[in-house]
């Protein structure tokens, strides 16, 4: 919340299709997101634990 209110960094919603992503693709998205977070405040759908997208991607791989 502090970063959103006081740091003045650009803000964005990270939007990407993850419904049918492989585990490797999800890992690449996480790496990209982590690097991007150094420069912006990003609202990330993967950070919402209730959705469990990573679990779905792993289950689909199996």
N, CA, C and O atoms as a MOPAC input file, in Angstrom:
PM7 MOZYME 1SCF
protein

 N      0.82600 1    -1.18700 1     0.00000 1
 C      0.00000 1     0.00000 1     0.00000 1
 C      0.87300 1     1.25400 1     0.00000 1
 O      0.55300 1     2.24300 1    -0.65900 1
 N      1.96700 1     1.20300 1     0.73900 1
 C      2.87000 1     2.35100 1     0.78900 1
 C      3.36700 1     2.70000 1    -0.61200 1
 O      3.36300 1     3.86700 1    -1.00400 1
 N      3.79600 1     1.68300 1    -1.36600 1
 C      4.30100 1     1.93600 1    -2.71700 1
 C      3.23900 1     2.58000 1    -3.59400 1
 O      3.54000 1     3.47200 1    -4.38700 1
 N      1.99700 1     2.12800 1    -3.45400 1
 C      0.90800 1     2.66800 1    -4.26500 1
 C      0.67200 1     4.13600 1    -3.93000 1
 O      0.50100 1     4.96300 1    -4.82600 1
 N      0.66400 1     4.45300 1    -2.64900 1
 C      0.29700 1     5.79400 1    -2.21100 1
 C      1.43000 1     6.80900 1    -2.30700 1
 O      1.18200 1     7.97100 1    -2.62900 1
 N      2.66400 1     6.39800 1    -2.03500 1
 C      3.70400 1     7.39800 1    -1.82900 1
 C      4.90400 1     7.35200 1    -2.76900 1
 O      5.60300 1     8.35900 1    -2.88300 1
 N      5.17500 1     6.26200 1    -3.43400 1
 C      6.39300 1     6.18900 1    -4.23500 1
 C      6.27700 1     6.84700 1    -5.60700 1
 O      7.29900 1     7.16700 1    -6.21400 1
 N      5.09600 1     7.05100 1    -6.09700 1
 C      4.92700 1     7.73100 1    -7.37700 1
 C      5.36100 1     6.91500 1    -8.58600 1
 O      5.56600 1     7.48000 1    -9.66100 1
 N      5.50500 1     5.61500 1    -8.44000 1
 C      5.85800 1     4.76800 1    -9.57900 1
 C      4.62600 1     4.54000 1   -10.44300 1
 O      3.50000 1     4.58600 1    -9.94800 1
 N      4.83900 1     4.29400 1   -11.73900 1
 C      3.69600 1     3.95700 1   -12.59900 1
 C      3.00000 1     2.70800 1   -12.07600 1
 O      3.63100 1     1.83800 1   -11.47500 1
 N      1.72500 1     2.62900 1   -12.30700 1
 C      0.92600 1     1.49400 1   -11.85900 1
 C      0.29100 1     0.81800 1   -13.06600 1
 O     -0.13400 1     1.47500 1   -14.01700 1
 N      0.23500 1    -0.49900 1   -13.00600 1
 C     -0.35900 1    -1.23900 1   -14.10400 1
 C     -0.96600 1    -2.53700 1   -13.60000 1
 O     -0.57800 1    -3.06000 1   -12.55500 1
 N     -1.91300 1    -3.04200 1   -14.35300 1
 C     -2.48300 1    -4.35600 1   -14.09000 1
 C     -1.81600 1    -5.31300 1   -15.06000 1
 O     -1.90500 1    -5.12400 1   -16.27300 1
 N     -1.15000 1    -6.33300 1   -14.54800 1
 C     -0.46400 1    -7.29200 1   -15.39400 1
 C     -1.49000 1    -8.28900 1   -15.92900 1
 O     -2.04800 1    -9.08800 1   -15.17800 1
 N     -1.72300 1    -8.23100 1   -17.20900 1
 C     -2.74500 1    -9.06300 1   -17.82000 1
 C     -2.08600 1   -10.03500 1   -18.79400 1
 O     -1.39500 1    -9.62500 1   -19.72700 1
 N     -2.30700 1   -11.30800 1   -18.56700 1
 C     -1.77600 1   -12.31800 1   -19.45600 1
 C     -2.64100 1   -13.56200 1   -19.33300 1
 O     -3.24500 1   -13.81300 1   -18.28900 1
 N     -2.69400 1   -14.32100 1   -20.38500 1
 C     -3.49100 1   -15.53600 1   -20.38600 1
 C     -2.70900 1   -16.64100 1   -19.68600 1
 O     -1.61300 1   -16.99900 1   -20.11600 1
 N     -3.27400 1   -17.18100 1   -18.60800 1
 C     -2.58400 1   -18.23500 1   -17.86600 1
 C     -3.43900 1   -19.49600 1   -17.74000 1
 O     -3.02700 1   -20.46300 1   -17.09900 1
 N     -4.59800 1   -19.48900 1   -18.33300 1
 C     -5.51100 1   -20.61800 1   -18.18300 1
 C     -4.91800 1   -21.92800 1   -18.70100 1
 O     -5.12800 1   -22.98000 1   -18.09700 1
 N     -4.19600 1   -21.87700 1   -19.79000 1
 C     -3.64300 1   -23.09000 1   -20.38500 1
 C     -2.12000 1   -23.04700 1   -20.43500 1
 O     -1.50300 1   -23.70100 1   -21.27600 1
 N     -1.51900 1   -22.28000 1   -19.53900 1
 C     -0.06800 1   -22.13000 1   -19.51000 1
 C      0.58400 1   -23.36300 1   -18.89800 1
 O      0.02400 1   -24.01600 1   -18.01700 1
 N      1.77700 1   -23.66100 1   -19.38600 1
 C      2.55700 1   -24.74900 1   -18.80600 1
 C      3.26300 1   -24.22500 1   -17.55100 1
 O      3.30600 1   -23.01900 1   -17.30700 1
 N      3.80700 1   -25.14100 1   -16.77300 1
 C      4.54200 1   -24.74300 1   -15.57300 1
 C      5.73100 1   -23.85000 1   -15.93600 1
 O      6.02400 1   -22.88400 1   -15.23200 1
 N      6.41000 1   -24.17400 1   -17.02900 1
 C      7.54600 1   -23.37400 1   -17.47300 1
 C      7.10300 1   -21.96300 1   -17.87500 1
 O      7.80100 1   -20.99000 1   -17.58900 1
 N      5.96500 1   -21.85200 1   -18.52800 1
 C      5.45400 1   -20.54300 1   -18.92600 1
 C      5.07700 1   -19.71800 1   -17.70100 1
 O      5.33500 1   -18.51500 1   -17.65200 1
 N      4.46900 1   -20.36500 1   -16.71700 1
 C      4.10900 1   -19.66200 1   -15.48800 1
 C      5.37100 1   -19.16200 1   -14.79300 1
 O      5.40300 1   -18.03300 1   -14.30200 1
 N      6.40600 1   -19.99100 1   -14.74700 1
 C      7.67300 1   -19.58100 1   -14.13400 1
 C      8.27800 1   -18.39300 1   -14.86700 1
 O      8.81200 1   -17.48400 1   -14.23100 1
 N      8.20200 1   -18.38400 1   -16.20400 1
 C      8.71800 1   -17.26200 1   -16.99100 1
 C      7.93500 1   -15.99100 1   -16.69100 1
 O      8.51900 1   -14.91100 1   -16.59900 1
 N      6.61600 1   -16.10800 1   -16.53700 1
 C      5.77900 1   -14.95400 1   -16.20200 1
 C      6.16700 1   -14.41300 1   -14.82600 1
 O      6.24700 1   -13.20000 1   -14.63700 1
 N      6.40500 1   -15.29800 1   -13.87700 1
 C      6.78100 1   -14.87900 1   -12.52600 1
 C      8.12400 1   -14.15900 1   -12.54800 1
 O      8.28700 1   -13.14100 1   -11.87500 1
 N      9.08400 1   -14.66800 1   -13.30800 1
 C     10.38800 1   -13.99300 1   -13.43100 1
 C     10.22200 1   -12.60500 1   -14.04300 1
 O     10.80100 1   -11.63500 1   -13.55500 1
 N      9.42800 1   -12.51200 1   -15.11400 1
 C      9.17600 1   -11.22700 1   -15.76300 1
 C      8.51800 1   -10.25100 1   -14.79200 1
 O      8.91700 1    -9.09000 1   -14.70100 1
 N      7.50000 1   -10.73700 1   -14.06300 1
 C      6.79400 1    -9.91000 1   -13.09200 1
 C      7.74100 1    -9.39000 1   -12.01800 1
 O      7.68900 1    -8.21300 1   -11.66200 1
 N      8.59700 1   -10.25100 1   -11.50500 1
 C      9.52400 1    -9.84200 1   -10.45100 1
 C     10.48600 1    -8.76400 1   -10.94000 1
 O     10.80700 1    -7.83200 1   -10.20200 1
 N     10.94500 1    -8.89000 1   -12.18200 1
 C     11.83300 1    -7.86900 1   -12.74800 1
 C     11.07100 1    -6.56300 1   -12.96800 1
 O     11.59600 1    -5.48400 1   -12.69200 1
 N      9.85600 1    -6.65400 1   -13.45400 1
 C      9.02900 1    -5.47900 1   -13.70700 1
 C      8.70900 1    -4.72900 1   -12.41700 1
 O      8.63600 1    -3.50000 1   -12.41500 1
 N      8.52100 1    -5.45400 1   -11.33400 1
 C      8.18000 1    -4.83600 1   -10.04700 1
 C      9.26600 1    -3.89500 1    -9.53200 1
 O      9.00000 1    -3.07000 1    -8.65800 1
 N     10.47300 1    -4.00600 1   -10.05500 1
 C     11.54500 1    -3.08200 1    -9.65000 1
 C     11.27900 1    -1.67300 1   -10.18200 1
 O     11.79200 1    -0.69600 1    -9.63700 1
 N     10.48000 1    -1.56800 1   -11.24300 1
 C     10.24600 1    -0.28500 1   -11.90900 1
 C      8.83100 1     0.25800 1   -11.75300 1
 O      8.61300 1     1.46400 1   -11.86900 1
 N      7.86200 1    -0.62800 1   -11.48800 1
 C      6.45900 1    -0.21300 1   -11.42300 1
 C      5.75800 1    -0.86600 1   -10.24600 1
 O      6.30100 1    -1.76400 1    -9.60200 1
 N      4.56700 1    -0.41300 1    -9.97900 1
 C      3.66800 1    -1.11000 1    -9.06000 1
 C      2.72000 1    -1.90400 1    -9.94300 1
 O      1.93600 1    -1.32800 1   -10.69700 1
 N      2.79200 1    -3.22400 1    -9.85000 1
 C      1.97200 1    -4.07100 1   -10.71000 1
 C      0.93000 1    -4.83000 1    -9.91800 1
 O      1.23600 1    -5.45100 1    -8.90000 1
 N     -0.29700 1    -4.77600 1   -10.39000 1
 C     -1.38400 1    -5.56600 1    -9.81500 1
 C     -1.41700 1    -6.86600 1   -10.60400 1
 O     -1.69400 1    -6.86300 1   -11.80300 1
 N     -1.13800 1    -7.97000 1    -9.93400 1
 C     -0.86900 1    -9.22800 1   -10.60000 1
 C     -1.92400 1   -10.27700 1   -10.27800 1
 O     -2.12800 1   -10.59900 1    -9.10700 1
 N     -2.60700 1   -10.82400 1   -11.30100 1
 C     -3.62500 1   -11.84400 1   -11.04100 1
 C     -3.05600 1   -13.12300 1   -10.42400 1
 O     -3.78100 1   -13.84600 1    -9.74100 1
 N     -1.77300 1   -13.41400 1   -10.65300 1
 C     -1.17100 1   -14.60300 1   -10.04800 1
 C     -0.99900 1   -14.46000 1    -8.53700 1
 O     -0.83700 1   -15.45700 1    -7.83400 1
 N     -1.03300 1   -13.23900 1    -8.04000 1
 C     -0.84600 1   -13.04100 1    -6.60300 1
 C     -2.12900 1   -13.32300 1    -5.81100 1
 O     -2.10400 1   -13.34400 1    -4.58000 1
 N     -3.22800 1   -13.53400 1    -6.50000 1
 C     -4.49400 1   -13.83600 1    -5.83600 1
 C     -4.52900 1   -15.33500 1    -5.57800 1
 O     -4.72700 1   -16.12700 1    -6.49900 1
 N     -4.34000 1   -15.71500 1    -4.33900 1
 C     -4.21200 1   -17.12500 1    -3.96800 1
 C     -5.49300 1   -17.92200 1    -4.17800 1
 O     -5.42000 1   -19.11700 1    -4.46400 1
 N     -6.64500 1   -17.31300 1    -4.04900 1
 C     -7.90100 1   -18.04000 1    -4.18200 1
 C     -8.06900 1   -18.64500 1    -5.57500 1
 O     -8.75800 1   -19.65300 1    -5.73400 1
 N     -7.45400 1   -18.04700 1    -6.56600 1
 C     -7.62600 1   -18.53100 1    -7.92700 1
 C     -6.87200 1   -19.83100 1    -8.16100 1
 O     -7.33500 1   -20.68900 1    -8.91200 1
 N     -5.73100 1   -19.98300 1    -7.53500 1
 C     -4.97100 1   -21.21600 1    -7.66000 1
 C     -4.53700 1   -21.55100 1    -9.07400 1
 O     -4.50200 1   -22.72800 1    -9.43400 1
 N     -4.20400 1   -20.55900 1    -9.89000 1
 C     -3.85500 1   -20.81700 1   -11.29000 1
 C     -2.61600 1   -21.67900 1   -11.42000 1
 O     -2.54300 1   -22.52000 1   -12.31600 1
 N     -1.65000 1   -21.49000 1   -10.55500 1
 C     -0.44600 1   -22.30400 1   -10.65000 1
 C     -0.79300 1   -23.76300 1   -10.39300 1
 O     -0.26500 1   -24.65300 1   -11.05900 1
 N     -1.66900 1   -24.01300 1    -9.43800 1
 C     -2.09900 1   -25.38700 1    -9.15100 1
 C     -2.81700 1   -25.98000 1   -10.35200 1
 O     -2.62700 1   -27.15100 1   -10.68100 1
 N     -3.63100 1   -25.18200 1   -10.99800 1
 C     -4.34900 1   -25.65200 1   -12.18200 1
 C     -3.35700 1   -25.97700 1   -13.29500 1
 O     -3.48500 1   -27.00900 1   -13.95400 1
 N     -2.38800 1   -25.12400 1   -13.50700 1
 C     -1.39200 1   -25.36300 1   -14.56400 1
 C     -0.59100 1   -26.63000 1   -14.28700 1
 O     -0.32200 1   -27.41100 1   -15.20100 1
 N     -0.21600 1   -26.83300 1   -13.04300 1
 C      0.53700 1   -28.03300 1   -12.67600 1
 C     -0.32300 1   -29.27700 1   -12.85900 1
 O      0.14900 1   -30.29400 1   -13.36600 1
 N     -1.58100 1   -29.19400 1   -12.44700 1
 C     -2.49800 1   -30.33600 1   -12.59500 1
 C     -2.72000 1   -30.67400 1   -14.05700 1
 O     -2.78300 1   -31.84700 1   -14.42800 1
 N     -2.83900 1   -29.63400 1   -14.89900 1
 C     -3.05500 1   -29.87300 1   -16.32100 1
 C     -1.83400 1   -30.54100 1   -16.95800 1
 O     -1.96600 1   -31.34500 1   -17.88000 1
 N     -0.64700 1   -30.19900 1   -16.45600 1
 C      0.57400 1   -30.79000 1   -16.99500 1
 C      0.59600 1   -32.29000 1   -16.70900 1
 O      1.03300 1   -33.08600 1   -17.54000 1
 N      0.11400 1   -32.66300 1   -15.51400 1
 C      0.10300 1   -34.08700 1   -15.13400 1
 C     -0.92700 1   -34.82300 1   -15.94900 1
 O     -1.09600 1   -36.03100 1   -15.78400 1

